[in-house]
Structures are given as structure tokens and as C-alpha cells.
Amino acid sequence: QVQLVESGGGLVQPGGSLRLSCAASGKLFSINTMGWYRQAPGKERELVASITSDGTTTYADSVKGRFTISRDNAKNTVYLQMNSLEPADTAVYSCNVKNHVYATLSFNYWGQGTQITVSS
């Protein structure tokens, strides 16, 4: 069982920066992925960025060069540094952890979500 607690959401002006944190409690398997998804009103949820237990990162094309994902394994925490924020980044951002058991089975855990609003 894994529980996720997110922090760092809020209101920011276009061009500004925010840093999201997600702290995981419970058992993280040796092979796992931590990441951030977002969902804007009327749109489907999309992967923003993820990072594996060996440090491999994945980014949505829309955020490449602006967002950076990182993790601190000693703290079981994943971070998302968001720079040059745009109104299109406005969404509810949710932390996700995947505990990988075999190739065909993973356990998924979700945080409650935090609102990011980019507006002047």
C-alpha cells in the first residue's frame, strides 16, 4: 500500500515558476515509476513527466525544455519544477506511482491532485 501527498500548487502569472512535490509513504518496489499527470476541464488526463527508479525520464512534448522532473529516493519524493508557465498549463496535477511486479502487472497509486492556475 502506497499513499501519496502532493504540495506546491497554486496561482502563478504567465512566465512564472512553481515546484510540485509528492511524498510517498509505504512500499516502493525496486522497479517503479513516479510521475505527474494533469487534467484540464473538458480534456483527457495526460502524462506530463515521469521518472523511473533508474532515473530515466519522459516528458510530454508540450513541456519539454520548461519542466524538469526529479526524485529523491532517500525521501521517496518526486518533484516537478515548472518554469515559463503558460495559461495552457492550467490543470489539476496528480502524482502517480507505479510499482512494477512483472511485465504485465503493475500497482498504480494516485495523489488527490493539486490545482495549478496560470493567469494574469
C-alpha positions in Angstrom: 0.0 0.0 0.0 1.3 3.4 -1.0 -0.1 6.8 -0.1 0.9 10.0 -1.9 0.7 13.6 -0.6 1.2 16.4 -3.0 2.1 20.0 -2.3 3.1 23.2 -4.2 0.1 24.0 -6.3 -1.4 27.5 -6.6 -1.8 30.6 -8.8 1.0 31.9 -10.8 1.4 34.6 -13.6 2.4 33.6 -17.1 6.1 33.2 -17.3 6.4 32.3 -13.7 7.6 29.1 -11.9 6.2 26.6 -9.5 7.7 23.5 -7.9 5.5 20.5 -7.1 6.4 17.8 -4.5 4.9 14.4 -4.0 5.9 12.3 -1.0 5.2 8.6 -1.0 4.7 6.5 2.1 4.6 2.7 2.1 6.4 0.2 0.0 8.0 1.2 -3.3 9.2 -1.8 -5.3 12.7 -2.0 -6.6 11.4 -1.3 -10.1 9.0 1.6 -10.0 7.9 4.8 -11.9 7.0 8.1 -10.3 5.3 10.8 -12.4 2.9 13.6 -12.8 -0.3 13.7 -14.8 -2.6 16.6 -15.4 -6.2 17.1 -16.5 -7.7 20.4 -17.6 -11.5 20.9 -17.7 -13.0 19.2 -20.7 -9.8 17.5 -21.6 -8.4 14.0 -21.0 -5.8 13.3 -18.4 -2.3 13.3 -19.9 1.1 12.4 -18.7 3.3 15.4 -18.0 6.5 13.7 -16.9 7.7 10.5 -15.3 10.9 9.2 -13.9 11.9 5.5 -13.3 13.7 4.0 -10.4 16.9 4.0 -12.5 16.5 7.7 -13.5 15.1 7.5 -17.0 12.8 10.5 -17.7 9.9 11.0 -20.0 8.2 14.4 -20.9 5.2 15.4 -22.8 6.2 17.4 -25.9 4.3 20.4 -24.7 6.5 20.8 -21.6 10.0 19.8 -22.9 12.5 22.4 -22.1 10.3 24.0 -19.5 9.6 21.3 -16.9 12.1 19.1 -15.0 11.2 16.0 -13.1 13.5 14.6 -10.4 13.3 12.2 -7.4 14.9 11.8 -4.1 14.9 8.1 -3.3 16.0 8.5 0.3 12.8 10.6 0.9 10.6 8.7 -1.5 9.7 12.0 -3.1 9.3 13.2 -6.7 9.5 16.8 -7.8 8.3 18.7 -10.8 10.0 22.0 -11.4 7.8 24.1 -13.8 9.3 27.1 -15.5 7.9 29.5 -18.1 4.4 28.6 -17.2 1.7 29.3 -19.8 -2.1 29.5 -19.4 -2.4 26.2 -21.2 -0.6 24.6 -18.3 -3.7 25.3 -16.1 -4.9 22.0 -14.8 -5.2 19.7 -11.8 -1.9 17.9 -11.4 -1.8 14.5 -9.9 1.1 12.4 -8.6 1.3 8.8 -9.7 3.4 5.8 -8.6 3.6 2.5 -10.4 5.0 -0.5 -8.6 6.1 -2.9 -11.3 5.7 -6.6 -10.4 6.0 -8.3 -13.8 5.9 -7.2 -17.4 2.1 -7.5 -17.4 1.2 -6.3 -13.8 1.8 -3.0 -12.0 0.1 -1.4 -9.0 -0.9 2.2 -9.5 -1.3 4.8 -6.8 -2.6 8.3 -7.1 -2.5 11.5 -5.1 -5.6 13.6 -4.6 -4.5 16.3 -7.1 -3.4 19.9 -6.8 -4.6 22.8 -8.8 -2.3 24.9 -10.9 -3.7 28.1 -12.4 -1.6 30.2 -14.7 -3.3 33.6 -15.2 -2.6 37.3 -15.2 
